[in-house]
Amino acid sequence: MATNTEKMDSAAVYELFETINKKLDKQEKKQTESVKVDIDISPIDAATERFVKAAAEANKPSVVEHRHRHKIDIDIQSNWFFFSWVALFFIIGALFWVVADLRETNNQYVDNDLKYRYVKMIGQTNEDSFIRLEHQFQYSDSIKIIRKQVEKYEELVKEQVERMERVRKNSEQNKMIQNEIDGIKPKKQLN
C-alpha cells in the first residue's frame, strides 16, 4: 500500500500547476504584445494622392492630340549591325559579279550572232576566213565596220525580197487578168 511519504500533497501540486500556468501566460503576453515601430507612410500617402489626381484627370473628357515621334537608334557597336553590313556588302558584291558575268555572256551572244550573219553574207567559209574573222573581232573598230557591212547587206536583201514579192504578185495578177480575158473572148466569138 501507499505510504505517507509516497503521497503528495494536492495543495502543493495545485500550487505547482498555478506557477506553470502563470509563466505560460507571461510568455504568451510577451509574444502577443505588439512592438511599436514608427513607419513613415508619407510616401504612400503622396503616391495615393497622385493616383487620385491621375484618376480624376482620366475621367475628364478631353480631346487628345497624338504626336508620334518615331526614333530609330542604331548602335554601331552591336554585333547585329556589324554582321548585317558585312552581309549586305557581300550580297552587293555577289550581285555585281553576276551582272558582269551576264553582260559578258550577252556580249558573247551578240558577237556570235554578228559572226553568223557575216558568214551568211559572205556565202562560203573556210578555216582561214574563220581565223581572220576571229582576229577581226578582237578590235572594236573592226566589229563596227563588220556590223555596218552586215546591216547594209541585210537591208539590200530585204529590199530585193520585197521587189521579188511585188513581181510575183504582179505576175499572179497578170495571170488572173489573162484568165479573165481568155474567159471573155470565147463568149464574144459565140455571139
Helices and strands as residue ranges (DSSP letters): H 10-32, H 42-59, H 79-122, H 127-136, H 140-190
